[in-house]
Amino acid sequence: MKLLIRLLVVVLLLSACHSREKITILTTENASNRVRFGAEQLVKALEANNTYEVNLEKLGTEKIQGKAIVIGEQGDSVLVRWKQENAEGTNNGDLAGKEAFQIRSAGESTLLVEGVDGSGALYGAIELTDQLIASGRIDFLQELVDAPEMVLRGACIGLQKTSYLPGRGVYEYPYTPENFPWFYDKELWIDYLDMLVNNRMNSLYLWNGHPFASLVKLEEYPFAVEVDDETFKKNEEMFRFITEEADRRGIWVIQMFYNIIVSKPFAEHYGIETQDRSRPIIPYIADYTQKSIAAFIEKYPNVGLLVALGEAMSGEENDVQWFTETIIPGVKDGLKALGRTDEAPIILRAHDTNAPLVMEKALPLYHNLYTTHKYNGESLTTYQPRGPWTAIHKSLSSKGNIHISNVHILANLEPFRYGSPDFIQKSVQAMHDVHGANALHLYPQASYWDWPYTADKIEGDERLLQIDRDWIWYKAWGRYAWNCRRDRDEEIAYWSQLLGEEYGAGEEVGRQILAAYEETGEIAPKLLRKFGITEGNRQTLLLGMFGSQLVNPYKWRVYPGFHSSCGPLGEILIEYAEKENKGLAHEGEIPPQLIAEVEEHGRLAVEAIDAAALQIKSNKEEFARLQNDIHSYQAFAQFFSEKVKAAMEVLEFKYSGDVSDLEEALPHLENSVHYYKELVALTKDTYWYANSMQTSMRRIPIGGDNGKNKHWSELLPHYEKELASFKRNITLLSDRDDGEQLPVQKGKPWENAVIDWKIEYPTFEVKPGQKVFSDSPSKITQVAEELSDLNGLLLSSEKLDDEGITLEFTAKQPLRLVLGYFNTGDKHFLTPPTLETNAMGNMRGEAEVQLANAMQIEGMPPLNIHTYLFEAGENKLVLEDGKVLILGAIKANQEITSREVGLIGDEQKVAVDWVFY
């Protein structure tokens, strides 16, 4: 009996084999590696389909039996001859544009896939693969012509880490197995590159501070290499492997680097810092960088370069000089060594530089220049960009070169899943229609600094991979970078079917999952663009915000241009409150509207995902994580909305002085803590962290020094303390006889430290009636108590404005230099450290405003106090040109309480953030 059963199984299997339809995939003998790769991928898909008996052959080698798919490039002589003989009329006009392709019937049993180039043929093969996966068959009677709208469509990987390496600064990570074990995982690279090509992406950006010392050796600077010989050989092997595998898939690898950063051994050899924003261009650093670039181009001729002039250098003249006299000559030298006369593309990043000026000076010297600029800064906030940042995009894109829109960091989306096709499609449309961009550079959706892993906490020691968890992120951006003009109804049907298949639940359930994605897709963008301090790494939105940051945002240094660029017309909270108090008409989107909308988005998203949960049949564990994220988004929206409602009542109190306004705020603040506890419960066992950048660069809602304050459970005690302080202050106000008067928060004088200046400067006592500059009659009228015992340096304001100053001194003990930065955008005043453009700008704690509006000076803007921490010994501080006050030195070990002092003009209202302290 058993033998009979086995025989029946064999007969059935043989019958199945004989019933499978024969299909032959044909390429020419001239086929490029991209054409061959596309054909191989189609063969694999057909074999997996189990409907076809598949062969891969050369065109013209034998008579075709059964059905055939011919894949080739336009202009291939073998393909041209075959078309003349077998497929007359299949191409009634040449294909136009790079990467274009056509799929046309050449009879009932033959299909032609023809690309304008190798990439076009590859994408044609991928199109057939997608059709096969979607419908289970290939239509041999179809006629399709397609081409991408964006010429570059790429993603990036950061060779970065969540924290600094010992003895190194930001971005300084050599390519080593210890730093990046995943970099040497070929299987992982294949999976990643396959994901890119399947989403029709054609570029890959690798971000690193100074990659050259891990990849090239220079005869003139043998000491500059910062990896051992064995690692260097591994790096050579891996870089060649990555670039070769990428090229097979039509992907251009681009190495990004910051300027000016040098390797650690190079810096130690010359006794300099690896990066110093205030350092002038030094000839031997320029020579080293130029030779490094030349060697890199010669060694890896198919790898592009993305140049970041910002963050580790400053000054427009320096930027222009460095780009035109170091970067471009380095590229030219590398091309010359290869015997090439063409110009390889160089991509100029617009961040923290005057990119239009750099382009103006560089184009006469080198024509093949591309540009790139951040889409919504370092977050995703709007598909209605405007303002000064849009002006930069328009200026660059109007030159006629390739302009790349960079979806950068996504600081407001970490760490929850994000996948709103509608928001993404509209964003790509804005890139084209508003910014004039014709290319995309996409960051990971979350955990950029922790690549390749997500922040999800799962059972065991395993980590989820970003390319697996965030597949919809890459698929949506890739889909709309190819074509952003797709019909909305058709897109709803497409994504609903795809999501239904992902979770084995059918299209209707897929539509519910899509609704959850799209509802939550509005929450973080809407909240950040009108309530945030910055779009940058400095703020992790989904950890929340403190009341003081809502009612007194400028104390926390709102990033200039953010609110006017990263969302539609509208009002931030303090503007709304002022207009309400004055009875003025409102304009655009306003805070009450936004918090009502995000609460509704959260409610609808949870309703949709919970309805879908009842019918999930596959990928159940991942669906449970997605469902938890949707609930987390709702809890966050409720927390934030209640916090804003409390802040609006506090701002009422600012104008009325009526304690009852604070009493109205209290239930909302209590509710916000309640919802935050829900958020903690939802994330406690599901996430390792909220933000992947875990350094002192992160300041909002609270400092992230030494990897702290990265989880909601760490923030909850701070919000509970804020609530307790608020209750106490209400009680104190209620107990006062003069209840309408605001209590005056006073400080105590800071304790001076002994400091030995290398140059003997004239000084002044920081007291009312004293001049603050040697060449200006302006005198102090009011000053914070903390500063009253200090002695400032009486310097020339004109000389500071023209030259800046280098302060050299000896400290007998750790101390903090006290500097006063004028709160103005006037270019004659020194700008305080700005982490959005200076990643090293908080290495001494200097980015924080310690005392806001701490001094009034005749005819001068308000003054904010910052402090710089220095260890005992010889020290130097270089300040760029601009007026600033050096107010003395204080002992480093004393407690400093940050506060709003409130010494402002009579026409301004004192900030009321003190009610939260």
Protein Blocks (a to p, Z undefined) as FASTA:
>chain_A
ZZmmmmmmmmmmmmmmmmpccddddddfklcfklmmmmmmmmmmmmmnomaccddddehk
accehjddddddehiaklmmmmmmmmghkagcdaehehiacdddebjkbccdddfblklm
mmmmmmmmmmmmmnopacfkbccddddfblbdcdddddddfbdcehiaehiacddfklmm
mlmmmklmmmmmmmmmmnopabdcdddfblmlmmbccfklmmlpccdfklmmmmmmmmmm
mmmmmmmnopacddddddddddfklmmmnopafbdfklccdfklmmmmmmmmmmmmmmmm
mbccdddfehjagcjklmmmmmmmmmmmmmmmmmmmnopabdcdddddfehpafklmmmm
mmmmombbcddddfkljadfbfcdghjllmmmmmmmmnopacddddehjlmlpcbdcddf
klmmmmmmmmmmmnopabdcdddfbhklmccbdfbdcehjbdcdfklmmmmmmmmmmmmm
momcbcfklmmmmmmmmmmmmnonojklmmmmmmmmmmmmmmmmmmmmmmmmbfcfkbcf
knopcfklmmmmmlnopaehklmmncccdddfklmmmmmmnopacehjdfklmmmmmmmm
mmmmmmmmmmmmmmccbhklmmmmmmmmmmmmmmmmmmmmmmmmmmmmmmmmmmnopakl
mmmmmmmmmmmmmmmmmmmmmmmmmcfbfblblcfkbmbfbdcehhiakbfklmmmmmmm
mmmmmmmmmmmmmmpmklmbccddddddddddddddfbdcddddddehiafbfkbcbdcf
bdcfklmmpccddddfklmmmnopadddddfbdcdddddddddfbfkbccdddfklmmkl
mmnopmpcfbghkbccehiacdddddddddedjddddddedddddebjcdfkbccdddde
hpacfkbccdfklmmZZ
